[in-house]
Amino acid sequence: MTIKKNKITKISIVILMLLLLFFSVKYFKVKDELTQFKANSELEIQILESQLGEILHKYDSLSEESKRNAELLAINVDSRSINDESKIQNTLEASTVDDSIVFYAKRAQELNAQIAHKTQALSKKSNGSTLSEANPYRLSVSNINAKGVKIYSDLYKSSNSQIQQLRVCYTLQKSDILKAGSRKVYIQVVNPKNQIISKGNSYVENALGAKLQYSALSEVNYDKNDTDVCAYVDLEKHKTVKGNYIINIYSDFTKIGSTTFEYK
C-alpha cells in the first residue's frame, strides 16, 4: 500500500514539473512577443511623427508662399490702379474744359458698353457664329460669311491661284432698343500665322489710347431693322497663305461676332 502511494506521489510530481516547464516556456515566449510588439510600436510611432512633421513643414511652406503671392498680387493691382489714374490725370490736364466734358461723356458710354460686354459669355469661333446672349444695348450680328475673290486684269494671270480680296458679308440684326443712324463697323482679318491683314496699318484709337487694328471699315445706315452688309478686304500678298483665317466684326471696340474662312 505504501509503495502504491509513493508511486502516485512521484507521478504527480512529474506532472507538476512538466506543467511548470510548459507554463515557463509559454511565459517567456509571450514576454518576448510583447517586448517585440512594444519595440515595433515605438518604431511606427517615430515614423508617423516624422511624416507628420514633414507634412506640417510643407503646409507651413505652402501657407507662406500663398501669403507672398497674395501680397504680390495686391501690389500689382495697386500699381495698375495708380497707372490708370495717372493716365486719366494726364489726359485731363492736356484737354480744355469743353473737350473734357465731351471726353468723359463718351468715356461713360464706352465703359457702359464694355461692362455689358464683359458680362456676356465668350464668343464661339464657329462658322457664322455670333456672341451668345447678346447685349440688347449694342449691335448684334448674324449670318457672317466670307469668300475669296480674284481680280482678273492684264497684270493678273488666270493661272495664278492666289486670291486678292475677301468678301465679308453679315447681317446687323433688328433692335427696338438701339437708335437708328450711321454706325461704323470694323472688320478684322487674322491669317493662319496670327497676323492682322491691314493695308496701310489702319487702326482706330479710343479715349484711353487703346488701338484696334482693322482690315476694312463699313459705315452702315442702320434703321433698326435687319440690315445686310458686305465689305471687301484687300489682302496683303506677303500675308496671304493657305490655312484658316479668323474674321472678327467690331462695333465701338466691342467684338460682336466672328467666323472662319479656309483658304485652300
Salt bridges, closest charged atoms under 4 A:
GLU54 OE2 - LYS58 NZ 3.64
GLU110 OE1 - ARG107 NH1 3.92
GLU236 OE2 - LYS239 NZ 3.42
